């Protein structure tokens, strides 16, 4: 995943892998992506119908609660990865923007 800063090339925020969640922008207005994503090899991904998923969560509060916990877990991981990546970039300003960021559980990830 990458993020863009005005006047700069996008920088890698986090490297995702199998089972990782990409995107929850469908959950809250204004329903816009804040990160970009690029693959380095073929990917198999699943896309969910956001309206249908929200309807199921409304109809089944236990499911909705579990879904919310999973989304918050992904959100916390993403925020921690972004923070760690920004700290690394400020410590090493010459570091290439395309250098892979640590995956969850790897050194430098902080979680």
C-alpha positions in Angstrom: 0.0 0.0 0.0 1.2 3.5 -0.7 0.2 7.0 0.2 0.7 10.2 -1.8 1.9 13.5 -0.5 1.4 16.6 -2.6 4.6 17.4 -4.5 6.2 14.0 -3.7 6.2 10.5 -5.2 4.0 8.0 -3.4 5.7 6.2 -0.5 5.1 2.6 0.6 3.2 2.5 3.8 2.7 -1.2 4.3 3.3 -4.4 2.5 0.2 -6.7 2.6 0.1 -10.4 2.1 -2.4 -13.3 2.0 -5.3 -12.8 4.3 -4.7 -9.1 4.8 -7.6 -6.6 4.4 -7.3 -3.9 1.9 -9.9 -1.1 2.1 -12.6 -0.2 4.4 -13.5 3.1 2.8 -17.0 1.7 2.1 -17.7 1.9 5.8 -17.8 5.6 6.4 -18.5 8.7 4.4 -17.2 10.1 2.1 -16.4 6.5 0.9 -13.1 7.5 -0.7 -9.8 5.6 -0.8 -6.9 7.2 1.1 -4.2 4.8 0.1 -3.2 3.3 -3.2 -2.3 -0.4 -3.8 0.1 -1.9 -6.3 0.8 -5.6 -6.7 4.2 -7.1 -7.6 2.8 -10.4 -8.6 -0.6 -11.9 -9.5 -3.2 -11.5 -6.7 -6.4 -13.3 -5.8 -8.8 -10.9 -4.1 -12.3 -11.0 -2.8 -14.6 -8.0 -3.3 -17.6 -7.6 -0.9 -20.8 -5.9 -1.7 -20.7 -3.1 0.9 -24.4 -2.5 1.0 -25.2 -6.2 1.4 -22.6 -6.6 4.1 -24.0 -3.6 6.0 -27.5 -5.1 5.7 -26.3 -8.4 7.1 -24.5 -6.6 9.9 -27.7 -4.7 10.8 -29.8 -7.8 10.7 -27.4 -9.8 12.8 -25.8 -7.7 15.6 -23.4 -10.5 16.7 -22.1 -10.7 13.1 -21.9 -6.8 12.9 -20.0 -6.7 16.2 -17.5 -9.4 15.0 -17.1 -7.5 11.7 -16.5 -4.3 13.5 -13.8 -5.8 15.7 -12.0 -7.3 12.6 -12.2 -3.9 10.8 -10.8 -2.1 13.9 -8.0 -4.6 14.2 -7.1 -3.9 10.5 -7.4 -0.2 11.1 -5.1 -0.3 14.2 -2.5 -2.3 12.2 -2.7 0.2 9.3 -2.3 3.2 11.6 0.7 1.6 13.4 2.3 0.7 10.1 1.8 4.2 8.8 3.3 5.7 11.9 6.3 3.4 11.8 6.8 4.1 8.1 6.7 7.8 8.5 9.1 7.7 11.5 11.5 5.6 9.3 11.2 8.1 6.4 11.9 11.0 8.7 14.9 9.3 10.3 16.3 8.3 6.8 15.1 11.0 4.4 17.2 9.5 1.6 15.4 6.2 1.7 13.7 5.3 -1.5 10.0 5.8 -1.5 9.5 2.4 -3.1 11.4 0.4 -0.3 9.0 -2.2 1.0 7.6 -1.4 4.4 7.7 -4.2 7.0 4.9 -6.7 7.1 2.9 -7.4 10.3 5.1 -9.0 12.9 8.4 -8.1 11.2 11.0 -5.8 12.7 10.1 -2.2 12.6 6.3 -2.8 12.4 5.8 -2.2 16.1 3.0 -4.6 16.6 
